[in-house]
Amino acid sequence: MQSHQNEWIPITPLEQMTNKEYDVLIVGSGAGGGAALWRLCEQWKNNDKRIGLLEAGDLMLPTHGQNLSTMNVDRLLNEYFPKVSTHLGRRLPEYPDATLVFALGGRTLFWSAASPRIPVFEMKKWPVTAKEMNFYYNIAEKIMNVTPFFAQGSSMQNTMLERLKKNGFLEAIDLPMAVNLKGIQYGQINSDAFFSSIHFLAYALNWRPFDLAVNSRVVQVVIDKGKAAGVHVISPDKKSCFIRGKTVVLSASALETPRILLYSGIQGPAIGHYLTNHSLLRATGKISRKNFSEEVLGNLVINIPQTKHSPFQIQIFGPEKHYAYQQFEEKPFLEELRIAINTFGKVESRFENSVYLDFSERDEYGIPKIQVNFSYSETDNMIIQQMAQAKVQAALAMKLSLISQGDSPPISLMPPGNDYHESGTCRMGDDPLTSATNRFGQIHGIPGLYVADNSVLPSIGAANPTLTTISLAIRTADYILQQLG
Ligand SMILES: Cc1cc2nc3c(=O)[nH]c(=O)nc-3n(C[C@H](O)[C@H](O)[C@H](O)COP(=O)(O)OP(=O)(O)OC[C@H]3O[C@@H](n4cnc5c(N)ncnc54)[C@H](O)[C@@H]3O)c2cc1C
């Protein structure tokens, strides 16, 4: 029987793409790649420019997994995600929980949609001004439907925010979430609530044509006369081809983008270095329902952002996995409720934390795999200790008792990579000795070659990175628009 699995979005065969020369070729369709595509299509509308999008993975989900009626948080993240994601960390002793999703949409198909901004004081050394960041944050938040009202009206949220504030956590706020809360009106369907990069593709499709090839792994960028000229791509049947592009935007993630650059022989002392993430302490607290007077408690989605004196953020989700759940699922009436408290710590950007090519191990295409050098500095470890203390205080403030999960202690430091926030491996900056790209995301000294994904973030403080990656990818697209006219 014929399979129609691949028909929810137009796909262009890779061979057809070899016959064209693209004005812009984007590599990877996750947060950064999707945002760059969206902006180019939005601004160019239907002109004669050619845009190509090359994605290593296949079509997996046509929307964020949380929007599927048959999924809930548990089924999505504990059952489906481990089956379809690639646990790269298995062979990375110093970065054991690194996990990528090779599929159209990348990791945005599964992300939790937490979208805080990086505080201005964390961006002081960035090559982009706070004013400009504010401009691009506004664009990104609008297109991603970022809202502080995800738990609006929830009595549990109100009670816990009040308790936190009364007990010294004055900064506690409703966590900004990239979720469309609008209902259906006048025939406009807003059912695709959780944001994913598929939204970018949907907008782009309605503005103008672009070519999308899936199962197309980019392995090298080709430079001709000092400028980007295209990419070498390998298909699953191991056929290699060259796709011509005057501008190439690498958006393959902070682990895969440096791999492509390094394998292309592109020189730059910062490429692959300054790998940054968040140290992550997870804990679960329990509380009796008797603590709350209302029968309907609602959900809990709180952020205690980083401050100058507390270089970490605390995110609180609950009860159980019902901070988000399907209309088709009945919430059980539980006497005892569990709340997740995740604390993300700032990690210093250090040269020695790096991604490099390991020529002793190759993938099925013969390309060297990556290896990672990574450790926490003394300062990072001091922050981790501060985080543990703050977590205990936050739990006390909310009247939660911390509990052990299986064999783990009540507060567990997760292995590096578990936060999924790796970034910085092609960071932006003015000095080519300490940055891989210039302030617009262009690789130093190579016109036409750009990076737009988590790798360009110069630092991330303690905030979840995706909103910032999307803002910078839109900014890089604007720069490309200026260059190409
Ligand atoms: C379960 C989960 C929860 C998360 N929650 C949050 C959250 O609440 N807030 C937050 O800010 N972040 C969160 N994240 C992290 C977030 O998903 C990432 O920060 C974001 O997706 C990174 O964007 P990116 O463009 O760098 O990479 P990705 O989104 O991973 O996209 C990379 C894309 O490149 C493709 N690719 C890779 N190599 C190649 C190649 N050689 N050729 C062609 N294509 C290639 C991949 O298939 C993929 O489509 C979460 C992640 C997970 C997994």
The ligand as an ORCA input file, in Angstrom:
! r2SCAN-3c Opt
* xyz 0 1
  C      12.292     17.957     26.299
  C      12.878     19.314     26.015
  C      12.406     20.418     26.714
  C      12.950     21.679     26.450
  N      12.389     22.766     27.052
  C      12.857     24.002     26.768
  C      12.230     25.167     27.315
  O      11.225     25.068     28.028
  N      12.743     26.390     27.002
  C      13.830     26.530     26.195
  O      14.251     27.664     25.945
  N      14.423     25.443     25.635
  C      13.960     24.205     25.902
  N      14.537     23.105     25.296
  C      15.720     23.320     24.432
  C      15.318     23.776     23.040
  O      14.610     22.759     22.391
  C      16.604     24.133     22.279
  O      17.213     25.225     22.978
  C      16.345     24.595     20.846
  O      15.560     23.691     20.129
  C      17.705     24.755     20.145
  O      17.505     25.234     18.837
  P      18.590     24.923     17.713
  O      18.100     25.562     16.468
  O      19.928     25.284     18.236
  O      18.604     23.315     17.584
  P      17.439     22.269     17.316
  O      16.115     22.829     17.634
  O      17.858     21.014     18.008
  O      17.481     22.071     15.731
  C      18.577     21.551     15.030
  C      18.079     21.005     13.700
  O      19.177     20.758     12.843
  C      19.019     19.492     12.212
  N      20.371     19.023     11.853
  C      21.361     18.629     12.699
  N      22.453     18.305     12.003
  C      22.171     18.516     10.690
  C      22.903     18.358      9.482
  N      24.168     17.939      9.500
  N      22.287     18.623      8.297
  C      20.991     19.071      8.267
  N      20.252     19.240      9.399
  C      20.838     18.973     10.588
  C      18.317     18.665     13.273
  O      17.687     17.528     12.709
  C      17.324     19.683     13.832
  O      16.153     19.743     13.061
  C      14.014     21.831     25.511
  C      14.471     20.706     24.815
  C      13.920     19.464     25.061
  C      14.430     18.283     24.295
*
